[in-house]
């Protein structure tokens, strides 16, 4: 039997992904929303209100669309904010 390396091995030629390579990661979102408190409160409001607004406007399909739209807004806002500020 031969010993085999198991796991991830970092080599000098590889790019380090720990800094900004994962813009959709939970850590990146947490860092963004901790720095933008008022925007975080607004997004909490959107995430909870959008399904009820969808229910009022379009019934059950509106609830599904409201959940999808609010989830997408929560995930994409940090990326769009960074893209817009650059």
Wavefront OBJ file of the C-alpha trace (Angstrom):
o trace
v 0.000 0.000 0.000
v 1.289 3.471 -0.848
v 0.594 6.635 1.077
v -1.475 9.135 -0.856
v -2.048 12.789 -0.085
v -5.637 13.419 0.866
v -7.194 16.846 0.841
v -6.236 20.180 -0.610
v -2.609 21.087 -1.125
v -1.720 24.728 -1.747
v 1.066 25.350 -4.231
v 2.685 28.753 -4.855
v 1.273 29.048 -8.378
v -2.324 28.722 -7.225
v -4.540 31.702 -6.560
v -5.625 32.159 -2.949
v -9.440 31.999 -2.841
v -9.823 33.037 0.779
v -10.027 36.793 0.207
v -12.617 37.790 -2.421
v -12.995 34.855 -4.766
v -16.306 33.733 -3.282
v -18.638 36.749 -3.571
v -21.725 34.568 -3.109
v -20.461 32.898 0.061
v -22.215 33.296 3.382
v -19.065 34.829 4.847
v -18.970 37.533 2.158
v -22.665 38.354 2.721
v -22.205 38.477 6.496
v -19.236 40.829 6.174
v -21.125 43.073 3.753
v -24.280 43.311 5.854
v -22.277 43.924 9.047
v -20.721 46.943 7.357
v -24.024 48.203 5.938
v -26.396 48.101 8.946
v -29.167 50.250 7.448
v -29.138 48.237 4.228
v -29.241 45.033 6.286
v -32.372 46.230 8.095
v -33.951 47.183 4.776
v -33.163 43.737 3.330
v -34.705 42.043 6.376
v -37.843 44.065 5.738
v -37.856 43.111 2.043
v -37.268 39.418 2.757
v -40.234 39.264 5.135
v -42.647 41.595 3.303
v -42.176 40.426 -0.316
v -44.023 37.084 0.089
v -46.996 38.806 1.740
v -47.059 41.450 -0.978
v -47.008 38.650 -3.541
v -49.890 36.934 -1.758
v -51.917 40.133 -1.845
v -51.186 40.826 -5.515
v -51.187 37.380 -7.151
v -52.145 34.695 -4.651
v -50.048 31.579 -4.104
v -47.944 32.137 -7.231
v -47.145 35.609 -5.912
v -45.908 34.096 -2.639
v -43.540 31.812 -4.526
v -42.304 34.692 -6.676
v -41.965 36.926 -3.605
v -39.812 34.333 -1.832
v -37.618 33.831 -4.911
v -37.212 37.546 -5.555
v -36.460 38.386 -1.928
v -33.933 35.539 -1.692
v -32.242 36.652 -4.892
v -32.152 40.248 -3.649
v -30.575 39.153 -0.368
v -27.857 37.160 -2.152
v -27.190 39.538 -5.053
v -27.260 42.898 -3.238
v -23.648 42.669 -1.946
v -22.373 41.808 -5.431
v -24.387 44.550 -7.111
v -23.368 47.070 -4.439
v -19.690 46.295 -4.988
v -20.096 46.357 -8.780
v -21.922 49.703 -8.630
v -19.356 51.296 -6.319
v -16.361 50.320 -8.488
l 1 2 3 4 5 6 7 8 9 10 11 12 13 14 15 16 17 18 19 20 21 22 23 24 25 26 27 28 29 30 31 32 33 34 35 36 37 38 39 40 41 42 43 44 45 46 47 48 49 50 51 52 53 54 55 56 57 58 59 60 61 62 63 64 65 66 67 68 69 70 71 72 73 74 75 76 77 78 79 80 81 82 83 84 85 86
